[in-house]
Amino acid sequence: MISQIRRAALSVHLNIAEGCSRRSETERKRYFEIARGSVIEVDAAIGVAFKLDFCKMESLRKIEILILSCLKQLSALIGK
């Protein structure tokens, strides 16, 4: 599960970078949408980890704030 979360988190960063390199607005948005999907994947995996009691809610509060921030920023980029 840790390796899957790491892959999804890396995918967020790489898809944002790839999207920024595209000239077409449609292509850029598509990469940002893929990045947003990867953020959702990270969130889902963390939710599963919590339900399996691999981590406690106290340790997840900062992560959840960061996830929401990423989703808002990506949604803003997609909406432009």
N, C-alpha and C positions, 0 to 999 in steps of 0.2 A: 504494500500500500504506500509506503514511503517513496519508493521509486516512481510510482504512478503520479503521486502528487508533485514530485520534483520534475517529471517530464511535462506535466501539464503547466506548471509554473514557468518552466523554460519556454514552452510553446507560446505563452502569453507574450513574453518579451520578444521572442524571435518574430512572431507574426506582426507585432507593432512595428518592429524595425523593417520588416519586409514591406508592410503597407506604406510606410513613410517613403520608401524608395520608388513607389509606383507613381507614374504621371497621371494615370487615369483615376478620376475620382471614384468611379465604380469599383475599380480594382482595389484602391486604398480601403474603401469601406468594407469590401469583402474580407480583407485580411484583418481589419479591426473586428469584424463580426466573428471571425474564427478565434481571435484572441479573447473576445468576450465569452465565447463558448468554453474556452480553456479555463477562464476564471470560474465559471459555473461548475466545471468539472472539479477544480480544486475544492470549491465550497462543498460539493456533494461528497467528495472523498473524506473531507474533514468531518462532515456530518456523520458519515458511516463510522469513522474512527471514534467519534464521541459515543455513538450508540453501542459500539462494541466495548466501551469503557477503556479505550486506549489512551484517552486524555480527559482532562477535567474542564468544565466550563470556564473556570477562572483563567486557564491558559489560552482559551480560544477567543476571549473578548477582543484582544488587540488584532488578532487575525481577521475576525469578522468585520471590524472597522476598516481594515485595509482592503478586504474583499469588496465591501460596499463602495469604498472610494474608487477602486479600480473599475467597478461596473459603471459608476456614474461618469467617470472620465472617458471610458470607452464609448458609452452611450452618447456623450457629447460629441466625440470625434465622429461617430457614425452619423449623427444628426446634422452635421455641418454640410 
